[in-house]
Amino acid sequence: MTESYAGLSQLGHAAAIPASPDAAVLERVPNPRDDAAYVVRFTCPEFTSLCPMTGQPDFGHLVIDYIPAGWIVESKSLKLFLTSFRNHGSFHEACTMTVAQRLVDLLAPQWLRIGAYWYPRGGIPIDVFWQTGAPPAGAWIPDQGVPPYRGRG
């Protein structure tokens, strides 16, 4: 294992699902190409959380795009972080912004965008979008590829 990965606590080890997003440990590693404005995309089509009022499950399709600066997120820690929401009660907007803010705080990326496409609750789908600002000039930012709601699936 190289020195860059020596501090990782979850990769290569058995790791339990964190009890909550606050308990989840997000980890990072040095960006191997900090000289290039490239986009990293994580797609989580089976994101789950709980309604904070009813305790019923909510389902969403999250797409996270970011242009790294000095760091990239370690993907196993991101998977465990996202999974930690499955027993967490929070509104769609709060879940979406918690994911975005934790990544921004950890990585200080050049740019980050999140699209959270939530399946209907009470017959109404809720989509939440946020980004840190305009992407760097010349960066290729593909469409997130999730169509407007028409019986998503």
Legacy VTK file of the C-alpha trace (Angstrom):
# vtk DataFile Version 3.0
C-alpha trace
ASCII
DATASET POLYDATA
POINTS 153 float
0.000 0.000 0.000
1.396 3.383 -0.928
1.754 6.152 1.597
-1.183 7.999 -0.064
-3.560 5.225 0.999
-2.082 4.362 4.385
-4.650 6.372 6.369
-7.731 4.780 4.814
-9.775 2.953 7.421
-12.433 1.259 5.287
-10.906 0.245 1.957
-9.638 -3.318 2.053
-11.329 -4.004 5.386
-14.748 -5.167 6.521
-16.733 -2.047 7.333
-20.163 -1.860 8.921
-22.858 0.453 7.626
-22.688 3.625 9.728
-25.619 4.208 12.075
-26.246 7.672 10.638
-24.815 10.138 8.110
-23.181 12.021 10.995
-21.402 8.833 12.089
-20.218 8.009 8.560
-16.544 8.574 7.783
-15.862 9.995 4.337
-12.282 9.492 3.193
-10.198 11.045 0.456
-7.029 10.343 -1.471
-4.774 12.664 -3.452
-6.001 13.547 -6.933
-3.764 11.632 -9.356
-4.244 14.293 -12.077
-4.615 17.650 -10.380
-3.361 19.287 -13.590
-6.568 18.380 -15.491
-10.165 19.603 -15.112
-11.866 16.228 -15.443
-15.325 15.276 -14.181
-15.932 12.440 -11.740
-19.495 11.097 -11.673
-21.133 8.935 -9.022
-24.609 7.617 -9.749
-26.683 6.155 -6.936
-29.969 4.962 -8.501
-31.151 3.228 -5.316
-30.628 5.914 -2.658
-32.943 5.457 0.332
-33.821 7.454 3.408
-36.819 7.751 5.716
-39.550 10.349 5.874
-38.907 12.220 9.132
-42.645 12.453 9.832
-43.970 8.993 8.958
-40.859 6.808 9.049
-41.806 5.439 5.623
-38.997 4.807 3.123
-38.165 7.340 0.426
-36.291 6.437 -2.732
-34.141 8.630 -4.918
-31.722 8.569 -7.815
-28.671 10.705 -6.994
-26.125 11.905 -9.545
-23.023 13.611 -8.160
-20.579 15.279 -10.558
-17.428 17.000 -9.421
-14.154 18.356 -10.751
-11.454 17.513 -8.227
-8.833 19.938 -6.980
-6.305 18.291 -4.658
-8.463 15.355 -3.540
-10.818 12.647 -4.786
-13.314 10.832 -2.600
-12.566 7.200 -1.779
-15.537 5.385 -3.298
-16.110 2.731 -0.613
-16.412 5.436 2.028
-18.872 7.282 -0.227
-20.970 4.118 -0.655
-21.074 3.595 3.109
-21.956 7.264 3.664
-24.808 7.116 1.156
-26.052 3.832 2.640
-26.108 5.424 6.111
-29.184 7.415 5.061
-31.342 4.269 4.811
-32.385 4.518 8.486
-32.127 8.310 8.696
-35.225 10.477 8.802
-34.818 13.647 6.770
-36.645 15.560 4.050
-35.428 15.193 0.461
-33.901 18.651 0.408
-31.951 18.050 3.627
-30.620 14.669 2.464
-29.491 16.138 -0.853
-27.758 19.126 0.697
-26.129 17.015 3.430
-24.513 14.819 0.774
-23.356 17.846 -1.214
-22.001 19.775 1.772
-20.096 16.826 3.230
-18.361 16.299 -0.116
-17.543 19.986 -0.531
-16.191 20.157 3.027
-14.047 17.042 2.501
-12.726 17.695 -0.988
-12.826 21.455 -1.638
-13.406 20.576 -5.306
-13.027 22.982 -8.205
-16.726 22.386 -8.838
-19.499 20.079 -7.626
-23.068 19.493 -8.784
-25.710 17.192 -7.333
-28.991 16.182 -8.900
-31.353 14.277 -6.622
-34.309 12.817 -8.462
-36.732 11.598 -5.804
-39.525 9.176 -6.578
-43.065 10.378 -5.802
-44.250 10.855 -2.272
-47.968 11.575 -2.135
-48.031 11.530 -5.939
-45.465 14.331 -6.319
-41.843 13.690 -7.303
-39.363 16.104 -5.751
-36.129 16.883 -7.568
-33.360 18.828 -5.830
-30.445 20.426 -7.689
-27.426 22.336 -6.407
-23.955 23.260 -7.561
-21.068 25.212 -6.120
-20.979 27.707 -8.997
-20.059 27.789 -12.651
-17.807 24.955 -13.806
-14.288 25.829 -14.957
-14.053 27.054 -18.546
-13.455 24.255 -21.003
-14.674 21.451 -18.729
-16.982 18.955 -20.408
-20.040 18.520 -18.202
-22.366 15.817 -19.557
-26.104 15.845 -18.947
-27.051 13.837 -15.860
-29.183 11.546 -18.015
-32.218 11.324 -15.747
-35.393 12.260 -17.635
-38.151 14.396 -16.120
-40.636 12.322 -14.189
-42.988 10.247 -16.343
-43.313 7.126 -14.220
-39.560 6.951 -13.602
-37.918 3.639 -13.940
LINES 1 154
153 0 1 2 3 4 5 6 7 8 9 10 11 12 13 14 15 16 17 18 19 20 21 22 23 24 25 26 27 28 29 30 31 32 33 34 35 36 37 38 39 40 41 42 43 44 45 46 47 48 49 50 51 52 53 54 55 56 57 58 59 60 61 62 63 64 65 66 67 68 69 70 71 72 73 74 75 76 77 78 79 80 81 82 83 84 85 86 87 88 89 90 91 92 93 94 95 96 97 98 99 100 101 102 103 104 105 106 107 108 109 110 111 112 113 114 115 116 117 118 119 120 121 122 123 124 125 126 127 128 129 130 131 132 133 134 135 136 137 138 139 140 141 142 143 144 145 146 147 148 149 150 151 152
